[in-house]
Amino acid sequence: MNPSDPSAGRAPRIAVVGFAHSANVPATTGTTNGVEMLIPCFDRLYTQLGITRSDIGFWCSGSSDYLAGRAFSFISAIDAIGAVPPINESHVEMDGAWALYEAWVKILTGEVDIALAYGFGKASASNADRTLALQTDPYTVAPLLPDARSLAGLQARAGLDAGTWTQEQMAQVAARTTGADVDELLTADYVAAPLRAHDIAPYADAAAAVVIATEERARELTDRPAFITGWDHRIDSPNFGARDLTRSPSTALAGDTAFGERSRAVDVAEIQAPYTHQEIIVRQALRLPDSVRINPSGGALTGNALFSGGLQRIGYAAHAITTGAANTAVAHATSGPLLQQNMVVTLAGDEN
């Protein structure tokens, strides 16, 4: 949806006003319901914005029961919020970015003026590569239990064979994140050919939270709101053989809708790409010019935080605006295997 599109009516302006996330670490000792990771995030947001939990009109979470290893795991996560007073709450079995979308829609209805979305995941609680196989087609793929990096390797090989990207370009993505030398990276052994260790984001335990508000409340809460100027999410076929794995039509369509007629020469782009070649796919789908700073936060390659990584990308894109480091930004989030589902959010400061 493009809020600035006249044909869509005059939708209220909504802005990101707060963002917090826990450290993206290989493992934590806490429970799989995310409470230990979420409470510090919420406390930082309360302090940062000068609000209490009672000011938040709607809560929405994104998580995964099968990753947590328990049914309705999001219910126990609500302990991080508190039981009294009662809250207005919802949940999506997706990355927290999709929870934020639901929160945005809630504000658009006019029912609330402040909403908080959060996502959490504890990848260390299981064999994440094997667990993620449950996202694949339950009849033809999931019974094979393909690990995620092997599927990504097939995608990377398809792009190499088609000449869509090179191993050097993949290494350049990693080098930008780590500061390593490209030539040195290319001498490393393969982990899941043609993927090397630097091509694969390490799994991380983490949680993240983002607060959005109507324009009136946003101006009360922060000096420089990051206004949402466009938002869309689309899905490609779950049948790997039915689509070209070197392209992402859903990202392209979501980007077309989110950007509308606005320039794609934004200051910052935060792309959720757990593998180096996937950043190349998304960047091409969004048609971003070379002037755009890609993943100044480090992106998902610094830690593949399952079910909060996409929300972090939106949070970091907004943070670049609220801190004055950027005037315009775009954020991308993905869910499902091999970029199956993709979300694009455009943001801008007051002057844009």
Number of C-alpha atoms within 10 A of each C-alpha: 18 21 20 20 15 9 8 10 9 10 14 15 17 24 27 30 30 25 25 23 26 18 14 22 18 16 14 18 10 13 13 26 27 26 19 18 25 25 18 17 20 24 16 16 22 16 10 15 15 12 13 12 17 11 13 18 19 22 24 24 31 26 29 24 15 16 23 22 15 12 11 16 18 26 13 13 22 19 15 18 17 12 9 8 8 9 16 11 16 16 20 18 17 20 28 34 35 29 26 27 19 21 26 27 12 19 22 18 11 11 11 18 22 25 25 26 28 31 36 33 28 31 27 18 17 13 11 17 17 14 18 20 21 19 14 22 14 11 8 9 16 17 12 11 14 17 17 17 21 16 17 26 21 17 20 27 21 17 20 16 10 11 10 14 18 16 20 13 14 24 24 21 23 26 18 15 19 13 10 14 13 18 12 10 20 16 9 12 12 13 15 16 14 18 25 21 15 23 29 24 20 19 23 25 28 29 33 32 28 28 26 27 29 22 20 13 16 25 14 13 17 16 11 18 28 33 26 24 26 24 24 21 22 17 19 18 11 18 12 17 8 9 13 12 21 22 19 24 22 23 30 22 20 25 29 22 20 26 24 19 11 13 10 21 17 20 19 26 30 29 30 28 27 27 27 25 30 25 22 19 23 26 22 15 19 22 14 18 13 9 11 16 16 21 23 15 18 17 24 29 25 19 21 26 31 29 31 31 33 32 34 34 26 29 25 27 32 36 22 22 24 22 13 13 13 20 20 27 29 33 27 28 27 29 22 18 18 24 25 21 19 27 26 30 30 29 29 25 21 12 6 9
